[in-house]
Amino acid sequence: TAWTDAVGNTASEWDVVAYKYGGSTLIYNILDEINVEVASAIDVGKNGRIYIPSEIQRNDTTYYVLGVGDNAFSGNTDIKQVDFEENIDLQYIGEGAFSGCSNLKEIELPDTLKTVKTNAFYNCNGIQTMNFPTSITAIGNNAFSGCINWKLENITFSENIAELGQNAFYNCKYLTGTLEFPSVFTEVPSNCFYGTGFSEIKLPDTVTTIKNGAFQRCLELEKINIKII
């Protein structure tokens, strides 16, 4: 037996699980004896809502949902909202996972999330409501690039953040308020905050390099705190 998703990808039933939860049916890659990741959607729930549970069942085995896999929903214009089960222990959102989901408007990221990979939300230009958990410790290139309607006031990075990619927040013009970096930062990547709407930026004295275009066209920027050493 093989499963076929909404865009025609197939996989053996020994590698994947199809599971219906809250009105949407998703395919999950089995990662190991106890963990799975979301692989794609067979169908989207009522009103374009995707529901992602904390765990799924296959026969007598419980699998825990660890992440959203690479390109899982890439280009899926049927999705309007993504809901995660409250107690989910989600660790990552894969490369291109939601890229091009132009009708996605609302997603609440779990506060267990650690990694948002390259192009994860690239050109999700319909997103208006999305939080930014302080649990995030790695952000890939172009992770949120092109989320031009994403409205959020103030971003504070985790003290444990280890990776921030170039173009990560490119042209997210409705990110406003204060942008605050922890002391682990030594470099602001190129075009990382190009075109954002922050009015204040707080940089620690550990930052020694600001790459080309990092804060270019930040037209609302009034104040930047930086210590020259």
Disulfide bonds with the S-S distance in Angstrom:
none
